[in-house]
Amino acid sequence: MITGIKGTRLRRAAAVAVTTGAMLATGALTAAPAQAATAPSIAAKGGYVMNNATGKSLYTKAADTRRSTGSTTKIMTALVVLKQPKLNLDSKVTIQKAYSDYIVDNNWASNASLIVGDKVTVRQLLYGLMLPSGCDAAYALADKFGSGSTRAARVKSFIGKMNTTAKDLGLKNTHFDSFDGIGKGANYSTPRDLTKLASSAMKNSMFRTVVKTKKYTAKTTTKSGGTRTMAPWENTNPLLSSYSGAIGVKTGSGPEAGFCLVFAATRNGKTVIGTVLASTDKTTRKTDATKLMNYGFAK
C-alpha cells in the first residue's frame, strides 16, 4: 500500500499518464485550428475589402449601396489621365485664373495652391491632385485632357471619359458629374466599385508611385521663365505614416460624402485593398480602415 506524500505524487502521475494517453488517442493534442477572425464593426455606413491579387471579397458592409464619394473621385481623374495615349508626363500646363476662381467659388475647396500663369507639368499636377487633393489640379487636368474648343466643352468631355472608363471597368453603380468630387447630385459610387477602380489604377506604376508618396515638392516655371519652388504637398492619407505596409490610396470628404478613404496595404506578399464610405470624422475613418485591413490580412 502506498501512503503519504510520495503515494499522492505517484497517484497524480498515474492520473496524468492516463489522461494524456486518452488525449493522444483522440487526437486532442493535435494543433488546434486557428481562431477565426471576427468581422469588425465600423462606423462608416459602407465598407469593402478584397484580396487584390485574386479579387476575392474579404469584408462587405452595404458594399453596393451608392453614396457620394468626395475626393476619392480623383482616383478616376488620375486614371483617365494616365490612360491617355502617348501621354507625356513632362508636358506643361499653364495655370488659368478659372482654376483659382473655382477654388474660391467652392468655399476654398482643397487645393494645391497653384499660381495663375505658372507652367506646371502633368506629372506635378498628378501629385497636386492626389496628395493635397487639389481641386485646382483636377480642373487643370480635365481642361488639358478633355476635347473641345471651350473650357466647358473640354471639362464635359473629360467627365465623359471618366464615365466611359467606369463602364469599361464594369462599375455598374458608379457615375461622375465632376472631375474632383464636388458633384451636382449625380456623383456617386459604392465601396465595391471604388475598390475595383483603385485596384485597376494601382496596376499603373506612376499611379502607385504618386499615391504612396508622403510629401512632394514641385518646382514650377513662372510667367517670366524663372523657377518657383512650391510649398511641399503632403499626402492627406494618414495611413501612410501609421499603418505598416500601407501603399495608398486616397481620402475624400464632403457634406454629403462624410469621411471616405480608399486604402491599400501589402504585408508578406499579400495586398489587401478596400474602401470605407460615409464615416463620421477623420479619426474614425482612419480607425475603420485600419480595422478592415487588419481583418483582411487575418482572413
Sequence and secondary structure as in RCSB ss.txt:
>XXXX:A:sequence
MITGIKGTRLRRAAAVAVTTGAMLATGALTAAPAQAATAPSIAAKGGYVMNNATGKSLYTKAADTRRSTGSTTKI
MTALVVLKQPKLNLDSKVTIQKAYSDYIVDNNWASNASLIVGDKVTVRQLLYGLMLPSGCDAAYALADKFGSGST
RAARVKSFIGKMNTTAKDLGLKNTHFDSFDGIGKGANYSTPRDLTKLASSAMKNSMFRTVVKTKKYTAKTTTKSG
GTRTMAPWENTNPLLSSYSGAIGVKTGSGPEAGFCLVFAATRNGKTVIGTVLASTDKTTRKTDATKLMNYGFAK
>XXXX:A:secstr
   HHHHHHHHHHHHHHHHHHHHHHHTTTS            SSSEEEEEETTT  EEEEESTT  EE GGGGHH
HHHHHHHTSTT  TT EEE  HHHHHHHHHTTS S     TT EEEHHHHHHHHHSS  HHHHHHHHHHHS SSS
HHHHHHHHHHHHHHHHHHTT TT B SSSSS  SS  EE HHHHHHHHHHHTTSHHHHHHHT SEE  EEE TTS
 EEE   EE S THHHHSTTEEEEEEEEETTTEEEEEEEEEETTEEEEEEEEEESSHHHHHHHHHHHHHHHHH 
